[in-house]
Amino acid sequence: MRLSPHSSTALSSLFLLLPSLASAVSIDCSDIRVDGKYFNFKELDGPHSLYRIEEHPNSITNTTFTLDVCQALKKDKSVPSDEDCPNSSRVCAIERLTNTVENITTILKTIPIAGAFSHTTGGALDPKWTRLRSSASSADRENEGLRLEMHGGNNDGKKQKAIFEFLCDAPLGDTKSRDLSETLTAVGEEGHDKSGEEVADGHEGNIKLWSWEDEGDETVLRLKWITKYACEDAKDGGSGSTSGHWGFFTWFIIM
């Protein structure tokens, strides 16, 4: 079968768009390319949880933030569906209230912050990577690493967004790495979300809850993730192949 010139042009345009379409709906942690630099975050795959505690007279509010940068969070079959993160969530918050007098804990709210929710609320993940060293901000350019924005969440009509800053943590013994960690902790102690917990990521790095607050017409969750995988000269043995992006769309075109 011969294709008309118009058909050939349309197909050519579609193939050019495929990488953009793939990155718009998913994140390939093993093959992240920003400004000609290659990063491999495959070791950071998996769920991580952080907590924020607020104490009140006779009660405690616990907000648990669960996140997985590389794939959608898996549902917890041991809890009711309405008490778990929604399907396709990458980042979500669950608020629990404990009555300290009666020792009773109830779920107040489940908040989807980022994920691919086009089939429900219409929110798109729409991930956006920024290399800090090429950022428009001079403060950003002082650091080595990446910023990732993920969208899609909604809480009672208010849009939600998660912003990760992956900061390079050089090998142990490197003075620059040690100073970066100390600076991060010190800033947090001066008022940037003092109640946020810092947790280990299981790969010699750590994640810190920086803030969760309204910014304009959105509520934004900001996290700092210190990891050796955010270093531009990180050696991980990955091939950096982009072939994984093409499988689904190639079959789509053939069919």
Secondary structure as the mmCIF struct_conf table of DSSP 4:
data_model
#
loop_
_struct_conf.conf_type_id
_struct_conf.id
_struct_conf.beg_label_comp_id
_struct_conf.beg_label_asym_id
_struct_conf.beg_label_seq_id
_struct_conf.end_label_comp_id
_struct_conf.end_label_asym_id
_struct_conf.end_label_seq_id
HELX_LH_PP_P HELX_LH_PP_P1 ARG A 2 SER A 4
HELX_RH_AL_P HELX_RH_AL_P1 PRO A 5 VAL A 25
TURN_TY1_P TURN_TY1_P1 CYS A 29 SER A 30
STRN STRN1 ILE A 32 VAL A 34
TURN_TY1_P TURN_TY1_P2 ASP A 35 GLY A 36
STRN STRN2 LYS A 37 PHE A 39
HELX_RH_3T_P HELX_RH_3T_P1 LYS A 42 LEU A 44
BEND BEND1 GLY A 46 GLY A 46
STRN STRN3 HIS A 48 HIS A 56
TURN_TY1_P TURN_TY1_P3 PRO A 57 ASN A 58
STRN STRN4 SER A 59 LEU A 67
BEND BEND2 VAL A 69 GLN A 71
HELX_LH_PP_P HELX_LH_PP_P2 ALA A 72 LYS A 75
TURN_TY1_P TURN_TY1_P4 LYS A 77 SER A 78
BEND BEND3 VAL A 79 VAL A 79
HELX_RH_3T_P HELX_RH_3T_P2 SER A 81 GLU A 83
BEND BEND4 ASP A 84 ASP A 84
HELX_LH_PP_P HELX_LH_PP_P3 CYS A 85 PRO A 86
TURN_TY1_P TURN_TY1_P5 ASN A 87 SER A 88
STRN STRN5 SER A 89 ASN A 99
TURN_TY1_P TURN_TY1_P6 THR A 100 ASN A 103
STRN STRN6 ILE A 104 GLY A 115
STRN STRN7 PHE A 117 PHE A 117
TURN_TY1_P TURN_TY1_P7 SER A 118 THR A 121
STRN STRN8 GLY A 123 GLY A 123
STRN STRN9 LYS A 128 ARG A 131
HELX_RH_3T_P HELX_RH_3T_P3 LEU A 132 SER A 134
BEND BEND5 ALA A 136 ALA A 136
HELX_RH_AL_P HELX_RH_AL_P2 SER A 138 ARG A 141
TURN_TY1_P TURN_TY1_P8 GLU A 142 GLU A 142
BEND BEND6 ASN A 143 ASN A 143
STRN STRN10 GLY A 145 ASN A 155
TURN_TY1_P TURN_TY1_P9 ASP A 156 GLY A 157
STRN STRN11 LYS A 158 CYS A 168
HELX_LH_PP_P HELX_LH_PP_P4 ALA A 170 PRO A 171
TURN_TY1_P TURN_TY1_P10 LEU A 172 GLY A 173
HELX_RH_AL_P HELX_RH_AL_P3 THR A 175 GLU A 189
TURN_TY1_P TURN_TY1_P11 GLU A 190 GLY A 191
BEND BEND7 HIS A 192 HIS A 192
TURN_TY1_P TURN_TY1_P12 LYS A 194 SER A 195
STRN STRN12 GLU A 198 ALA A 200
BEND BEND8 GLY A 202 GLU A 204
STRN STRN13 ASN A 206 GLU A 215
TURN_TY1_P TURN_TY1_P13 GLY A 216 ASP A 217
STRN STRN14 GLU A 218 THR A 227
HELX_RH_3T_P HELX_RH_3T_P4 LYS A 228 ALA A 230
BEND BEND9 CYS A 231 CYS A 231
TURN_TY1_P TURN_TY1_P14 GLU A 232 ASP A 233
HELX_RH_3T_P HELX_RH_3T_P5 SER A 243 HIS A 245
TURN_TY1_P TURN_TY1_P15 TRP A 246 TRP A 246
HELX_RH_AL_P HELX_RH_AL_P4 GLY A 247 ILE A 254
#
